[in-house]
Amino acid sequence: MGERSTTLLVDPSSDGHHLQSVSWLTRHLAPAGPVVLLTRRGASEDPAYAEYLGDDLAAGRLVVEEVFDGSSPSTADLVREVEARCRAEQTVPVRTVVHLDGDQALKRWWYAAPRALRRLPVRPRVVFMLTRYPARVPLLDRTGWRLRVSKALLVVAGRLTGALQRVVGYKGRGDTQRGWVVTRVNDPEFCTAHARDRDRWREAHDLPRDEALVGVFGLISERRNAPMVLEALETGGIDARLVVAGAFSPEVRAWVDGLEPERRARVLARDTYLDNDTLDQLVAAVDVIPVPLTNNGPSGIMGKAEAAGVAVVTAGSTVRAREVEALGGGLACELSVPALAEAMRAVLAGEVVLRTGTADRWDAVERYCRTLLGERP
């Protein structure tokens, strides 16, 4: 067995998707030594904290320190807290630091961190995960190329100054390219429920068993375009009800409350925090999940649907369009009401043959951890 070492995970966010990654990495890393998470003050009050990390904390696999003021600390604060924690771990030294949401810190890390890292008794290897690095950019997307090139230059600067040793970014689950400046990693398609048990999940969550259901799940803000999905169902003459479940933003709550009685009857609204098991079961309970988002990256909800064998209709992203085509998980269409209507109608009519929902999802999690950390298979 190799030399024991401490791994320092840095993630001020308490978003469920982030915390699921923290838990996966913790279970992967714990056999080699302590795992410590630096996060924001008050993070433990978020329901997602106990949901995703409770078992790891109870088992002693993870130590959490709430040190940051808010979910977007300055790079100076990040450097200071990382240096302090590395100095505190003398018995089992910190040999790896992983920042799981490094997009903002990347702007200044390349010159703010090297001096502090050189002062440490044991200099750790630093890994940055970029959650908003565009792995695929259309040729004429000038905004996308500016973002990609600028981040790539910052990564090169970080490597030249010794502030970074590895940088990883998400790619679509059907993308097999490895990347060069920024290594590409597939966000695992992982779900604890499956569509083969659809009747069971509908009964458990008081959903109609004999109707077609279309689902919009997660943190429900305007960017999920639930009104567009409802309009597509209506204008397309699709006999289905819309399930909108998760914590609503004020705008979405006002939209639901303002619907006319006839339209409101088609919407099954659950404005509440969804623990991971409930979210997975709701995903597996519906017939199709539309993902009409304008960000050009993979979707965690889409990954859950693919793992559960539920059809996806994606719009607004070339990355997700390639993913759904490569994996056979549904359809891609334009980001418009008519296009969404036609794609959902085709799925509900049985015109789409799914090839998802059959793989070993824990194997996908293991690959994710190894790729992020740069370990050999």
Buried (B, 14 or more C-beta within 10 A) or exposed (E): EEEEBBBBBBBBBBBBBBBBBBBBBBBBBBEBBBBBBBBBEBBBEBBBBBBBBEBBBEEEBBBBBBBBEEBEBBBEBBBBBBBEBBBEBEEEBBBBBBBBBBBBBBBBBBEBBBEBBEEBEEBBBBBBBBBBBBBBBEEEBEEBBEBBEEBBEBBBBBBEBBBBBBBBBBBBBBBEEEBEBBBBBBBBBBBBBBBEBBEBBBEBBEBEEEEBBBBBBBBBBEBBBBBBBBBBBBEBEBEBBBBBBBBBBEEBBEBBEEBEEEBEEBBBBBBEBBBBEBBBBBBBBBBBBBBBBEEBBBBBBBBBBBBBBBBBBBBBBBBBBBBBBBBBBBBBBEBBBEBBBBBBBBBBEEEBEBEBBEBEBEEBBBBBBBBBBEEEE
